[in-house]
Amino acid sequence: MENAGSSTYVEGDVAAPFERAYERIRATALSVEDSLVRIAELEEGLRR
């Protein structure tokens, strides 16, 4: 885990909740291609 001033390293059972959260984020994230399309859509919306 990182913050503005330092980093904390966790391992073993203590890391399990962070690993699960990271995997859930990855599972729901858009692909690179889909991310680029979404960013372009948002940019176009701001130009209107």
mmCIF entry with sequence, helices, sheets and N, C-alpha, C, O atoms, coordinates in Angstrom:
data_MODEL
# 
_entry.id   MODEL 
# 
_entity.id                         1 
_entity.type                       polymer 
_entity.pdbx_number_of_molecules   1 
# 
_entity_poly.entity_id                      1 
_entity_poly.type                           'polypeptide(L)' 
_entity_poly.nstd_linkage                   no 
_entity_poly.nstd_monomer                   no 
_entity_poly.pdbx_seq_one_letter_code       MENAGSSTYVEGDVAAPFERAYERIRATALSVEDSLVRIAELEEGLRR 
_entity_poly.pdbx_seq_one_letter_code_can   MENAGSSTYVEGDVAAPFERAYERIRATALSVEDSLVRIAELEEGLRR 
_entity_poly.pdbx_strand_id                 A 
# 
loop_
_entity_poly_seq.entity_id 
_entity_poly_seq.num 
_entity_poly_seq.mon_id 
_entity_poly_seq.hetero 
1 1  MET n 
1 2  GLU n 
1 3  ASN n 
1 4  ALA n 
1 5  GLY n 
1 6  SER n 
1 7  SER n 
1 8  THR n 
1 9  TYR n 
1 10 VAL n 
1 11 GLU n 
1 12 GLY n 
1 13 ASP n 
1 14 VAL n 
1 15 ALA n 
1 16 ALA n 
1 17 PRO n 
1 18 PHE n 
1 19 GLU n 
1 20 ARG n 
1 21 ALA n 
1 22 TYR n 
1 23 GLU n 
1 24 ARG n 
1 25 ILE n 
1 26 ARG n 
1 27 ALA n 
1 28 THR n 
1 29 ALA n 
1 30 LEU n 
1 31 SER n 
1 32 VAL n 
1 33 GLU n 
1 34 ASP n 
1 35 SER n 
1 36 LEU n 
1 37 VAL n 
1 38 ARG n 
1 39 ILE n 
1 40 ALA n 
1 41 GLU n 
1 42 LEU n 
1 43 GLU n 
1 44 GLU n 
1 45 GLY n 
1 46 LEU n 
1 47 ARG n 
1 48 ARG n 
# 
_struct_asym.id          A 
_struct_asym.entity_id   1 
# 
loop_
_struct_conf.conf_type_id 
_struct_conf.id 
_struct_conf.pdbx_PDB_helix_id 
_struct_conf.beg_label_comp_id 
_struct_conf.beg_label_asym_id 
_struct_conf.beg_label_seq_id 
_struct_conf.pdbx_beg_PDB_ins_code 
_struct_conf.end_label_comp_id 
_struct_conf.end_label_asym_id 
_struct_conf.end_label_seq_id 
_struct_conf.pdbx_end_PDB_ins_code 
_struct_conf.beg_auth_comp_id 
_struct_conf.beg_auth_asym_id 
_struct_conf.beg_auth_seq_id 
_struct_conf.end_auth_comp_id 
_struct_conf.end_auth_asym_id 
_struct_conf.end_auth_seq_id 
_struct_conf.pdbx_PDB_helix_class 
_struct_conf.details 
_struct_conf.pdbx_PDB_helix_length 
HELX_P HELX_P1 AA1 GLY A 12 ? ALA A 15 ? GLY A 12 ALA A 15 5 ? 4  
HELX_P HELX_P2 AA2 ALA A 16 ? THR A 28 ? ALA A 16 THR A 28 1 ? 13 
HELX_P HELX_P3 AA3 VAL A 32 ? ARG A 47 ? VAL A 32 ARG A 47 1 ? 16 
# 
_struct_conf_type.id          HELX_P 
_struct_conf_type.criteria    ? 
_struct_conf_type.reference   ? 
# 
loop_
_atom_site.group_PDB 
_atom_site.id 
_atom_site.type_symbol 
_atom_site.label_atom_id 
_atom_site.label_alt_id 
_atom_site.label_comp_id 
_atom_site.label_asym_id 
_atom_site.label_entity_id 
_atom_site.label_seq_id 
_atom_site.pdbx_PDB_ins_code 
_atom_site.Cartn_x 
_atom_site.Cartn_y 
_atom_site.Cartn_z 
_atom_site.occupancy 
_atom_site.B_iso_or_equiv 
_atom_site.pdbx_formal_charge 
_atom_site.auth_seq_id 
_atom_site.auth_comp_id 
_atom_site.auth_asym_id 
_atom_site.auth_atom_id 
_atom_site.pdbx_PDB_model_num 
ATOM 1   N N  . MET A 1 1  ? 0.852   -1.165  0.000   1.00 0.00 ? 1  MET A N  1 
ATOM 2   C CA . MET A 1 1  ? 0.000   0.000   0.000   1.00 0.00 ? 1  MET A CA 1 
ATOM 3   C C  . MET A 1 1  ? 0.897   1.226   0.000   1.00 0.00 ? 1  MET A C  1 
ATOM 4   O O  . MET A 1 1  ? 1.922   1.267   0.681   1.00 0.00 ? 1  MET A O  1 
ATOM 5   N N  . GLU A 1 2  ? 0.501   2.205   -0.761  1.00 0.00 ? 2  GLU A N  1 
ATOM 6   C CA . GLU A 1 2  ? 1.285   3.427   -0.815  1.00 0.00 ? 2  GLU A CA 1 
ATOM 7   C C  . GLU A 1 2  ? 0.413   4.617   -0.454  1.00 0.00 ? 2  GLU A C  1 
ATOM 8   O O  . GLU A 1 2  ? -0.802  4.605   -0.656  1.00 0.00 ? 2  GLU A O  1 
ATOM 9   N N  . ASN A 1 3  ? 1.052   5.635   0.079   1.00 0.00 ? 3  ASN A N  1 
ATOM 10  C CA . ASN A 1 3  ? 0.389   6.919   0.292   1.00 0.00 ? 3  ASN A CA 1 
ATOM 11  C C  . ASN A 1 3  ? 1.392   8.005   -0.037  1.00 0.00 ? 3  ASN A C  1 
ATOM 12  O O  . ASN A 1 3  ? 2.492   7.708   -0.504  1.00 0.00 ? 3  ASN A O  1 
ATOM 13  N N  . ALA A 1 4  ? 1.044   9.225   0.191   1.00 0.00 ? 4  ALA A N  1 
ATOM 14  C CA . ALA A 1 4  ? 1.904   10.340  -0.209  1.00 0.00 ? 4  ALA A CA 1 
ATOM 15  C C  . ALA A 1 4  ? 3.254   10.335  0.490   1.00 0.00 ? 4  ALA A C  1 
ATOM 16  O O  . ALA A 1 4  ? 4.235   10.840  -0.056  1.00 0.00 ? 4  ALA A O  1 
ATOM 17  N N  . GLY A 1 5  ? 3.316   9.778   1.675   1.00 0.00 ? 5  GLY A N  1 
ATOM 18  C CA . GLY A 1 5  ? 4.552   9.866   2.433   1.00 0.00 ? 5  GLY A CA 1 
ATOM 19  C C  . GLY A 1 5  ? 5.346   8.596   2.589   1.00 0.00 ? 5  GLY A C  1 
ATOM 20  O O  . GLY A 1 5  ? 6.521   8.653   2.951   1.00 0.00 ? 5  GLY A O  1 
ATOM 21  N N  . SER A 1 6  ? 4.742   7.440   2.327   1.00 0.00 ? 6  SER A N  1 
ATOM 22  C CA . SER A 1 6  ? 5.469   6.203   2.566   1.00 0.00 ? 6  SER A CA 1 
ATOM 23  C C  . SER A 1 6  ? 4.759   5.029   1.905   1.00 0.00 ? 6  SER A C  1 
ATOM 24  O O  . SER A 1 6  ? 3.734   5.186   1.243   1.00 0.00 ? 6  SER A O  1 
ATOM 25  N N  . SER A 1 7  ? 5.331   3.859   2.105   1.00 0.00 ? 7  SER A N  1 
ATOM 26  C CA . SER A 1 7  ? 4.739   2.616   1.615   1.00 0.00 ? 7  SER A CA 1 
ATOM 27  C C  . SER A 1 7  ? 4.685   1.621   2.761   1.00 0.00 ? 7  SER A C  1 
ATOM 28  O O  . SER A 1 7  ? 5.546   1.626   3.641   1.00 0.00 ? 7  SER A O  1 
ATOM 29  N N  . THR A 1 8  ? 3.682   0.779   2.748   1.00 0.00 ? 8  THR A N  1 
ATOM 30  C CA . THR A 1 8  ? 3.558   -0.288  3.729   1.00 0.00 ? 8  THR A CA 1 
ATOM 31  C C  . THR A 1 8  ? 3.440   -1.595  2.965   1.00 0.00 ? 8  THR A C  1 
ATOM 32  O O  . THR A 1 8  ? 2.643   -1.692  2.031   1.00 0.00 ? 8  THR A O  1 
ATOM 33  N N  . TYR A 1 9  ? 4.206   -2.586  3.336   1.00 0.00 ? 9  TYR A N  1 
ATOM 34  C CA . TYR A 1 9  ? 4.182   -3.873  2.666   1.00 0.00 ? 9  TYR A CA 1 
ATOM 35  C C  . TYR A 1 9  ? 3.462   -4.878  3.543   1.00 0.00 ? 9  TYR A C  1 
ATOM 36  O O  . TYR A 1 9  ? 3.760   -5.008  4.731   1.00 0.00 ? 9  TYR A O  1 
ATOM 37  N N  . VAL A 1 10 ? 2.509   -5.592  2.949   1.00 0.00 ? 10 VAL A N  1 
ATOM 38  C CA . VAL A 1 10 ? 1.779   -6.616  3.682   1.00 0.00 ? 10 VAL A CA 1 
ATOM 39  C C  . VAL A 1 10 ? 1.953   -7.942  2.956   1.00 0.00 ? 10 VAL A C  1 
ATOM 40  O O  . VAL A 1 10 ? 2.022   -7.987  1.727   1.00 0.00 ? 10 VAL A O  1 
ATOM 41  N N  . GLU A 1 11 ? 2.023   -9.011  3.724   1.00 0.00 ? 11 GLU A N  1 
ATOM 42  C CA . GLU A 1 11 ? 2.217   -10.337 3.152   1.00 0.00 ? 11 GLU A CA 1 
ATOM 43  C C  . GLU A 1 11 ? 1.349   -11.344 3.884   1.00 0.00 ? 11 GLU A C  1 
ATOM 44  O O  . GLU A 1 11 ? 0.817   -11.067 4.959   1.00 0.00 ? 11 GLU A O  1 
ATOM 45  N N  . GLY A 1 12 ? 1.215   -12.509 3.286   1.00 0.00 ? 12 GLY A N  1 
ATOM 46  C CA . GLY A 1 12 ? 0.506   -13.604 3.918   1.00 0.00 ? 12 GLY A CA 1 
ATOM 47  C C  . GLY A 1 12 ? -0.974  -13.337 4.059   1.00 0.00 ? 12 GLY A C  1 
ATOM 48  O O  . GLY A 1 12 ? -1.581  -12.688 3.207   1.00 0.00 ? 12 GLY A O  1 
ATOM 49  N N  . ASP A 1 13 ? -1.553  -13.836 5.131   1.00 0.00 ? 13 ASP A N  1 
ATOM 50  C CA . ASP A 1 13 ? -2.993  -13.719 5.377   1.00 0.00 ? 13 ASP A CA 1 
ATOM 51  C C  . ASP A 1 13 ? -3.448  -12.271 5.468   1.00 0.00 ? 13 ASP A C  1 
ATOM 52  O O  . ASP A 1 13 ? -4.583  -11.955 5.112   1.00 0.00 ? 13 ASP A O  1 
ATOM 53  N N  . VAL A 1 14 ? -2.579  -11.392 5.939   1.00 0.00 ? 14 VAL A N  1 
ATOM 54  C CA . VAL A 1 14 ? -2.924  -9.979  6.077   1.00 0.00 ? 14 VAL A CA 1 
ATOM 55  C C  . VAL A 1 14 ? -3.184  -9.353  4.706   1.00 0.00 ? 14 VAL A C  1 
ATOM 56  O O  . VAL A 1 14 ? -3.976  -8.419  4.585   1.00 0.00 ? 14 VAL A O  1 
ATOM 57  N N  . ALA A 1 15 ? -2.521  -9.868  3.683   1.00 0.00 ? 15 ALA A N  1 
ATOM 58  C CA . ALA A 1 15 ? -2.656  -9.311  2.338   1.00 0.00 ? 15 ALA A CA 1 
ATOM 59  C C  . ALA A 1 15 ? -3.903  -9.807  1.614   1.00 0.00 ? 15 ALA A C  1 
ATOM 60  O O  . ALA A 1 15 ? -4.301  -9.209  0.614   1.00 0.00 ? 15 ALA A O  1 
ATOM 61  N N  . ALA A 1 16 ? -4.527  -10.874 2.087   1.00 0.00 ? 16 ALA A N  1 
ATOM 62  C CA . ALA A 1 16 ? -5.651  -11.499 1.387   1.00 0.00 ? 16 ALA A CA 1 
ATOM 63  C C  . ALA A 1 16 ? -6.780  -10.528 1.047   1.00 0.00 ? 16 ALA A C  1 
ATOM 64  O O  . ALA A 1 16 ? -7.253  -10.558 -0.088  1.00 0.00 ? 16 ALA A O  1 
ATOM 65  N N  . PRO A 1 17 ? -7.240  -9.671  1.957   1.00 0.00 ? 17 PRO A N  1 
ATOM 66  C CA . PRO A 1 17 ? -8.320  -8.746  1.593   1.00 0.00 ? 17 PRO A CA 1 
ATOM 67  C C  . PRO A 1 17 ? -7.919  -7.787  0.472   1.00 0.00 ? 17 PRO A C  1 
ATOM 68  O O  . PRO A 1 17 ? -8.745  -7.435  -0.370  1.00 0.00 ? 17 PRO A O  1 
ATOM 69  N N  . PHE A 1 18 ? -6.667  -7.369  0.464   1.00 0.00 ? 18 PHE A N  1 
ATOM 70  C CA . PHE A 1 18 ? -6.192  -6.460  -0.581  1.00 0.00 ? 18 PHE A CA 1 
ATOM 71  C C  . PHE A 1 18 ? -6.105  -7.180  -1.921  1.00 0.00 ? 18 PHE A C  1 
ATOM 72  O O  . PHE A 1 18 ? -6.428  -6.610  -2.963  1.00 0.00 ? 18 PHE A O  1 
ATOM 73  N N  . GLU A 1 19 ? -5.671  -8.424  -1.888  1.00 0.00 ? 19 GLU A N  1 
ATOM 74  C CA . GLU A 1 19 ? -5.598  -9.221  -3.114  1.00 0.00 ? 19 GLU A CA 1 
ATOM 75  C C  . GLU A 1 19 ? -6.989  -9.429  -3.700  1.00 0.00 ? 19 GLU A C  1 
ATOM 76  O O  . GLU A 1 19 ? -7.179  -9.308  -4.910  1.00 0.00 ? 19 GLU A O  1 
ATOM 77  N N  . ARG A 1 20 ? -7.961  -9.742  -2.848  1.00 0.00 ? 20 ARG A N  1 
ATOM 78  C CA . ARG A 1 20 ? -9.339  -9.941  -3.325  1.00 0.00 ? 20 ARG A CA 1 
ATOM 79  C C  . ARG A 1 20 ? -9.904  -8.649  -3.903  1.00 0.00 ? 20 ARG A C  1 
ATOM 80  O O  . ARG A 1 20 ? -10.560 -8.670  -4.945  1.00 0.00 ? 20 ARG A O  1 
ATOM 81  N N  . ALA A 1 21 ? -9.656  -7.534  -3.242  1.00 0.00 ? 21 ALA A N  1 
ATOM 82  C CA . ALA A 1 21 ? -10.149 -6.246  -3.751  1.00 0.00 ? 21 ALA A CA 1 
ATOM 83  C C  . ALA A 1 21 ? -9.518  -5.933  -5.095  1.00 0.00 ? 21 ALA A C  1 
ATOM 84  O O  . ALA A 1 21 ? -10.208 -5.480  -6.009  1.00 0.00 ? 21 ALA A O  1 
ATOM 85  N N  . TYR A 1 22 ? -8.233  -6.163  -5.233  1.00 0.00 ? 22 TYR A N  1 
ATOM 86  C CA . TYR A 1 22 ? -7.530  -5.897  -6.484  1.00 0.00 ? 22 TYR A CA 1 
ATOM 87  C C  . TYR A 1 22 ? -8.091  -6.778  -7.603  1.00 0.00 ? 22 TYR A C  1 
ATOM 88  O O  . TYR A 1 22 ? -8.292  -6.303  -8.720  1.00 0.00 ? 22 TYR A O  1 
ATOM 89  N N  . GLU A 1 23 ? -8.345  -8.047  -7.314  1.00 0.00 ? 23 GLU A N  1 
ATOM 90  C CA . GLU A 1 23 ? -8.889  -8.949  -8.324  1.00 0.00 ? 23 GLU A CA 1 
ATOM 91  C C  . GLU A 1 23 ? -10.298 -8.530  -8.746  1.00 0.00 ? 23 GLU A C  1 
ATOM 92  O O  . GLU A 1 23 ? -10.650 -8.649  -9.919  1.00 0.00 ? 23 GLU A O  1 
ATOM 93  N N  . ARG A 1 24 ? -11.099 -8.043  -7.809  1.00 0.00 ? 24 ARG A N  1 
ATOM 94  C CA . ARG A 1 24 ? -12.449 -7.557  -8.166  1.00 0.00 ? 24 ARG A CA 1 
ATOM 95  C C  . ARG A 1 24 ? -12.353 -6.331  -9.066  1.00 0.00 ? 24 ARG A C  1 
ATOM 96  O O  . ARG A 1 24 ? -13.112 -6.199  -10.026 1.00 0.00 ? 24 ARG A O  1 
ATOM 97  N N  . ILE A 1 25 ? -11.433 -5.447  -8.759  1.00 0.00 ? 25 ILE A N  1 
ATOM 98  C CA . ILE A 1 25 ? -11.240 -4.256  -9.602  1.00 0.00 ? 25 ILE A CA 1 
ATOM 99  C C  . ILE A 1 25 ? -10.805 -4.675  -10.997 1.00 0.00 ? 25 ILE A C  1 
ATOM 100 O O  . ILE A 1 25 ? -11.352 -4.188  -11.986 1.00 0.00 ? 25 ILE A O  1 
ATOM 101 N N  . ARG A 1 26 ? -9.834  -5.566  -11.090 1.00 0.00 ? 26 ARG A N  1 
ATOM 102 C CA . ARG A 1 26 ? -9.367  -6.031  -12.396 1.00 0.00 ? 26 ARG A CA 1 
ATOM 103 C C  . ARG A 1 26 ? -10.475 -6.708  -13.185 1.00 0.00 ? 26 ARG A C  1 
ATOM 104 O O  . ARG A 1 26 ? -10.571 -6.533  -14.400 1.00 0.00 ? 26 ARG A O  1 
ATOM 105 N N  . ALA A 1 27 ? -11.317 -7.482  -12.499 1.00 0.00 ? 27 ALA A N  1 
ATOM 106 C CA . ALA A 1 27 ? -12.389 -8.217  -13.181 1.00 0.00 ? 27 ALA A CA 1 
ATOM 107 C C  . ALA A 1 27 ? -13.436 -7.280  -13.774 1.00 0.00 ? 27 ALA A C  1 
ATOM 108 O O  . ALA A 1 27 ? -14.062 -7.611  -14.781 1.00 0.00 ? 27 ALA A O  1 
ATOM 109 N N  . THR A 1 28 ? -13.631 -6.123  -13.165 1.00 0.00 ? 28 THR A N  1 
ATOM 110 C CA . THR A 1 28 ? -14.659 -5.199  -13.648 1.00 0.00 ? 28 THR A CA 1 
ATOM 111 C C  . THR A 1 28 ? -14.104 -4.070  -14.502 1.00 0.00 ? 28 THR A C  1 
ATOM 112 O O  . THR A 1 28 ? -14.867 -3.283  -15.063 1.00 0.00 ? 28 THR A O  1 
ATOM 113 N N  . ALA A 1 29 ? -12.802 -3.986  -14.604 1.00 0.00 ? 29 ALA A N  1 
ATOM 114 C CA . ALA A 1 29 ? -12.177 -2.904  -15.379 1.00 0.00 ? 29 ALA A CA 1 
ATOM 115 C C  . ALA A 1 29 ? -12.410 -3.112  -16.870 1.00 0.00 ? 29 ALA A C  1 
ATOM 116 O O  . ALA A 1 29 ? -12.529 -4.240  -17.347 1.00 0.00 ? 29 ALA A O  1 
ATOM 117 N N  . LEU A 1 30 ? -12.472 -2.012  -17.583 1.00 0.00 ? 30 LEU A N  1 
ATOM 118 C CA . LEU A 1 30 ? -12.572 -2.069  -19.037 1.00 0.00 ? 30 LEU A CA 1 
ATOM 119 C C  . LEU A 1 30 ? -11.239 -2.519  -19.630 1.00 0.00 ? 30 LEU A C  1 
ATOM 120 O O  . LEU A 1 30 ? -10.182 -2.338  -19.026 1.00 0.00 ? 30 LEU A O  1 
ATOM 121 N N  . SER A 1 31 ? -11.308 -3.101  -20.811 1.00 0.00 ? 31 SER A N  1 
ATOM 122 C CA . SER A 1 31 ? -10.069 -3.425  -21.534 1.00 0.00 ? 31 SER A CA 1 
ATOM 123 C C  . SER A 1 31 ? -9.399  -2.114  -21.952 1.00 0.00 ? 31 SER A C  1 
ATOM 124 O O  . SER A 1 31 ? -10.003 -1.045  -21.863 1.00 0.00 ? 31 SER A O  1 
ATOM 125 N N  . VAL A 1 32 ? -8.165  -2.203  -22.401 1.00 0.00 ? 32 VAL A N  1 
ATOM 126 C CA . VAL A 1 32 ? -7.462  -1.010  -22.868 1.00 0.00 ? 32 VAL A CA 1 
ATOM 127 C C  . VAL A 1 32 ? -8.242  -0.359  -24.004 1.00 0.00 ? 32 VAL A C  1 
ATOM 128 O O  . VAL A 1 32 ? -8.442  0.855   -24.019 1.00 0.00 ? 32 VAL A O  1 
ATOM 129 N N  . GLU A 1 33 ? -8.677  -1.177  -24.949 1.00 0.00 ? 33 GLU A N  1 
ATOM 130 C CA . GLU A 1 33 ? -9.404  -0.651  -26.102 1.00 0.00 ? 33 GLU A CA 1 
ATOM 131 C C  . GLU A 1 33 ? -10.710 0.020   -25.673 1.00 0.00 ? 33 GLU A C  1 
ATOM 132 O O  . GLU A 1 33 ? -11.029 1.119   -26.127 1.00 0.00 ? 33 GLU A O  1 
ATOM 133 N N  . ASP A 1 34 ? -11.459 -0.646  -24.797 1.00 0.00 ? 34 ASP A N  1 
ATOM 134 C CA . ASP A 1 34 ? -12.718 -0.081  -24.323 1.00 0.00 ? 34 ASP A CA 1 
ATOM 135 C C  . ASP A 1 34 ? -12.492 1.190   -23.502 1.00 0.00 ? 34 ASP A C  1 
ATOM 136 O O  . ASP A 1 34 ? -13.304 2.114   -23.538 1.00 0.00 ? 34 ASP A O  1 
ATOM 137 N N  . SER A 1 35 ? -11.385 1.225   -22.764 1.00 0.00 ? 35 SER A N  1 
ATOM 138 C CA . SER A 1 35 ? -11.053 2.427   -22.001 1.00 0.00 ? 35 SER A CA 1 
ATOM 139 C C  . SER A 1 35 ? -10.806 3.603   -22.931 1.00 0.00 ? 35 SER A C  1 
ATOM 140 O O  . SER A 1 35 ? -11.271 4.715   -22.679 1.00 0.00 ? 35 SER A O  1 
ATOM 141 N N  . LEU A 1 36 ? -10.069 3.347   -24.010 1.00 0.00 ? 36 LEU A N  1 
ATOM 142 C CA . LEU A 1 36 ? -9.790  4.414   -24.969 1.00 0.00 ? 36 LEU A CA 1 
ATOM 143 C C  . LEU A 1 36 ? -11.070 4.930   -25.613 1.00 0.00 ? 36 LEU A C  1 
ATOM 144 O O  . LEU A 1 36 ? -11.227 6.136   -25.806 1.00 0.00 ? 36 LEU A O  1 
ATOM 145 N N  . VAL A 1 37 ? -11.980 4.027   -25.943 1.00 0.00 ? 37 VAL A N  1 
ATOM 146 C CA . VAL A 1 37 ? -13.262 4.432   -26.521 1.00 0.00 ? 37 VAL A CA 1 
ATOM 147 C C  . VAL A 1 37 ? -14.036 5.274   -25.521 1.00 0.00 ? 37 VAL A C  1 
ATOM 148 O O  . VAL A 1 37 ? -14.591 6.311   -25.884 1.00 0.00 ? 37 VAL A O  1 
ATOM 149 N N  . ARG A 1 38 ? -14.079 4.842   -24.263 1.00 0.00 ? 38 ARG A N  1 
ATOM 150 C CA . ARG A 1 38 ? -14.819 5.571   -23.228 1.00 0.00 ? 38 ARG A CA 1 
ATOM 151 C C  . ARG A 1 38 ? -14.227 6.959   -22.996 1.00 0.00 ? 38 ARG A C  1 
ATOM 152 O O  . ARG A 1 38 ? -14.967 7.932   -22.849 1.00 0.00 ? 38 ARG A O  1 
ATOM 153 N N  . ILE A 1 39 ? -12.918 7.054   -22.964 1.00 0.00 ? 39 ILE A N  1 
ATOM 154 C CA . ILE A 1 39 ? -12.267 8.353   -22.778 1.00 0.00 ? 39 ILE A CA 1 
ATOM 155 C C  . ILE A 1 39 ? -12.609 9.283   -23.939 1.00 0.00 ? 39 ILE A C  1 
ATOM 156 O O  . ILE A 1 39 ? -12.891 10.464  -23.737 1.00 0.00 ? 39 ILE A O  1 
ATOM 157 N N  . ALA A 1 40 ? -12.581 8.745   -25.142 1.00 0.00 ? 40 ALA A N  1 
ATOM 158 C CA . ALA A 1 40 ? -12.927 9.553   -26.314 1.00 0.00 ? 40 ALA A CA 1 
ATOM 159 C C  . ALA A 1 40 ? -14.381 10.025  -26.238 1.00 0.00 ? 40 ALA A C  1 
ATOM 160 O O  . ALA A 1 40 ? -14.681 11.166  -26.588 1.00 0.00 ? 40 ALA A O  1 
ATOM 161 N N  . GLU A 1 41 ? -15.273 9.161   -25.786 1.00 0.00 ? 41 GLU A N  1 
ATOM 162 C CA . GLU A 1 41 ? -16.685 9.548   -25.637 1.00 0.00 ? 41 GLU A CA 1 
ATOM 163 C C  . GLU A 1 41 ? -16.832 10.674  -24.613 1.00 0.00 ? 41 GLU A C  1 
ATOM 164 O O  . GLU A 1 41 ? -17.564 11.637  -24.842 1.00 0.00 ? 41 GLU A O  1 
ATOM 165 N N  . LEU A 1 42 ? -16.140 10.548  -23.496 1.00 0.00 ? 42 LEU A N  1 
ATOM 166 C CA . LEU A 1 42 ? -16.209 11.582  -22.462 1.00 0.00 ? 42 LEU A CA 1 
ATOM 167 C C  . LEU A 1 42 ? -15.626 12.901  -22.970 1.00 0.00 ? 42 LEU A C  1 
ATOM 168 O O  . LEU A 1 42 ? -16.169 13.974  -22.704 1.00 0.00 ? 42 LEU A O  1 
ATOM 169 N N  . GLU A 1 43 ? -14.535 12.810  -23.690 1.00 0.00 ? 43 GLU A N  1 
ATOM 170 C CA . GLU A 1 43 ? -13.924 14.013  -24.248 1.00 0.00 ? 43 GLU A CA 1 
ATOM 171 C C  . GLU A 1 43 ? -14.874 14.695  -25.220 1.00 0.00 ? 43 GLU A C  1 
ATOM 172 O O  . GLU A 1 43 ? -15.020 15.916  -25.193 1.00 0.00 ? 43 GLU A O  1 
ATOM 173 N N  . GLU A 1 44 ? -15.511 13.922  -26.066 1.00 0.00 ? 44 GLU A N  1 
ATOM 174 C CA . GLU A 1 44 ? -16.466 14.488  -27.028 1.00 0.00 ? 44 GLU A CA 1 
ATOM 175 C C  . GLU A 1 44 ? -17.629 15.164  -26.294 1.00 0.00 ? 44 GLU A C  1 
ATOM 176 O O  . GLU A 1 44 ? -18.102 16.219  -26.716 1.00 0.00 ? 44 GLU A O  1 
ATOM 177 N N  . GLY A 1 45 ? -18.084 14.558  -25.203 1.00 0.00 ? 45 GLY A N  1 
ATOM 178 C CA . GLY A 1 45 ? -19.157 15.149  -24.417 1.00 0.00 ? 45 GLY A CA 1 
ATOM 179 C C  . GLY A 1 45 ? -18.778 16.493  -23.828 1.00 0.00 ? 45 GLY A C  1 
ATOM 180 O O  . GLY A 1 45 ? -19.626 17.377  -23.699 1.00 0.00 ? 45 GLY A O  1 
ATOM 181 N N  . LEU A 1 46 ? -17.510 16.656  -23.470 1.00 0.00 ? 46 LEU A N  1 
ATOM 182 C CA . LEU A 1 46 ? -17.055 17.926  -22.897 1.00 0.00 ? 46 LEU A CA 1 
ATOM 183 C C  . LEU A 1 46 ? -16.947 19.018  -23.941 1.00 0.00 ? 46 LEU A C  1 
ATOM 184 O O  . LEU A 1 46 ? -17.017 20.203  -23.614 1.00 0.00 ? 46 LEU A O  1 
ATOM 185 N N  . ARG A 1 47 ? -16.780 18.633  -25.177 1.00 0.00 ? 47 ARG A N  1 
ATOM 186 C CA . ARG A 1 47 ? -16.633 19.624  -26.256 1.00 0.00 ? 47 ARG A CA 1 
ATOM 187 C C  . ARG A 1 47 ? -17.969 20.178  -26.723 1.00 0.00 ? 47 ARG A C  1 
ATOM 188 O O  . ARG A 1 47 ? -18.008 21.186  -27.429 1.00 0.00 ? 47 ARG A O  1 
ATOM 189 N N  . ARG A 1 48 ? -19.044 19.544  -26.347 1.00 0.00 ? 48 ARG A N  1 
ATOM 190 C CA . ARG A 1 48 ? -20.372 19.999  -26.794 1.00 0.00 ? 48 ARG A CA 1 
ATOM 191 C C  . ARG A 1 48 ? -20.846 21.162  -25.983 1.00 0.00 ? 48 ARG A C  1 
ATOM 192 O O  . ARG A 1 48 ? -21.941 21.674  -26.218 1.00 0.00 ? 48 ARG A O  1 
# 
